[in-house]
Amino acid sequence: MKQNAVIGVSFGGKTLVAGKVKDGRIEKSIVRVINNRAPENEIISELFNVIKEVIDDEVAGIGIGVPGVVDVQKGIVFDVQNIPSWREVHIKEILEGHFGLSVYVNNDANCFAIGETYFGRTKGYENSVGLILGAGVGAGIIFKGHLYSGTNCGAGEFGDVDYREHNFEFYLNDAFFEYKYGVPATTFLNRAKRKDKIALAIFEYYGNDLGNLIKTILYTMDPEIITIGGPLSKAFPYFERSMWQRVKTFKYKRTLNKLRIVASEQEDIAVLGAAALYYDAHNQSMKK
């Protein structure tokens, strides 16, 4: 089915990425390095500029993914990570006034989940979870084929659930590797590719903790499939076995028989996911 062209924009801390998405692919895109310490209005001007680079008469709407708390209905973003000046930005109102198009805003984990539903590995599934492992641990929930953000855009914050002495995010984000072992996660990944026994053992231990997080997701959401994304998803082959060993201790065995856990294969999911906010909103409208 033909889709309207949509602009997807992803904030990456010090970068802005924008792309024109049409019929499931990015037709043109731009990456812009920004001064993340700049005042609010300066960063908004940068946002205008990257959108102008890819917009044309075919574009029907704009989707924005940000690493922060979002009022989804009003399109207000709060406390964007790594951008100190963005404490309360009415981005939907600002962009709609400037471009005259419908604008949809959500956090990056939710964009990942809905992006996988439209363009990735959860396409065709009704109930799924997209789990991002990287600088933080975030998740987006797809319920009956649509994104579920919760009342305050707080659904899927499984990383903040108490675990051991801290929470799941503490043990599963990439900073933990350097905190615990004094070596970045990327170094261990490279060593694991060379079959380094220490690196393989560390990822096996990581998989055990991740398996406990996934059990928490199963008890609360009961999804058909979980897709893992983010930088640490590249280590999936090295923690998959121990992850499943822990997941298989889940109480309800019929759930396990149906469950799939996979790694994302879509390199451009941040931009595609932001664009998918538009498609999801319009598909919901058509079903009402």
Order of alpha helices (4+ residues) and beta strands (2+ residues): beta-beta-beta-alpha-beta-beta-beta-beta-alpha-beta-alpha-beta-beta-beta-beta-beta-alpha-alpha-alpha-alpha-beta-alpha-alpha-beta-alpha
